[in-house]
């Protein structure tokens, strides 16, 4: 009876260790695909007037997307 309990404990311990290793491997796996960000870059390479003109030109499209999303609700 004691051998069964010991065997069960070792099996449980091995399962927990394996789950921990899989969790760590998943957590540290790096995605090689480049992700886009909605944040503006810290190192700005265009002057303010150019950036303002680009954003003003994109504003109607952005507003339309937002209104479409709001209207879905």
N, C-alpha and C positions, 0 to 999 in steps of 0.2 A: 504494500500500500504506500509506504514512504517513497519507494522508487518511482511510483506513478506520479506522486506529488512533485518530486524533484524534477522528473522528466517534463512535467507540465510547466513548472516554473522556468526551466531552461528554454523550453519552446516559446513561452510567452516573452521571455527576455530577448530571445533572438528576433522574434517578430517586432518587438518595440525598437530594437536597434536598427533593424532593416527599414522600418518606417521612418525613423529619425534620419538615416542616411539618405533615403529617397527624398525626404523633405528638404534636407540641406542641399542636395544636388539640384533640386528644382528651384530653390531659392537663389542659388548662385549661378544658375544657367543664364547666359547672356544672350540677348536677342541681337543677331547680327544686322537686322534690318534697321535702317535709319528712321527714327520717328520724327514726325514734324511737331513743332511746338507752336502754341498760340502766342507765346511771349515774344516780344520784340528782342532782337539781339542786343547784347550789352555793347558790343563794338559796332556802332552805327557807321555805315560806310556811305551814306547818302546825306545830303544836306536837308535841313528842315523843310524848306520850300518844296523840294522834290517829293519828300515823304508825305507832306500835307496834300499835295496835288494827287498823288497816287491813292491815298486813303479817301479823299473826297470823291474821286472817280469810282472807287469801289463801294462807297456808302449805299447807293440805291440797291445794289445787288444784295448786300448784307442785310439791309432793312427788309427786303422782300423775303429772304430766307427766314428771318426771324418772325415776320408776320405770318408766313405760311405755317411755321411750327406752332405759333400761338393759336392760329385758327383751327389746327388739328384737335386742340383740346376742346 
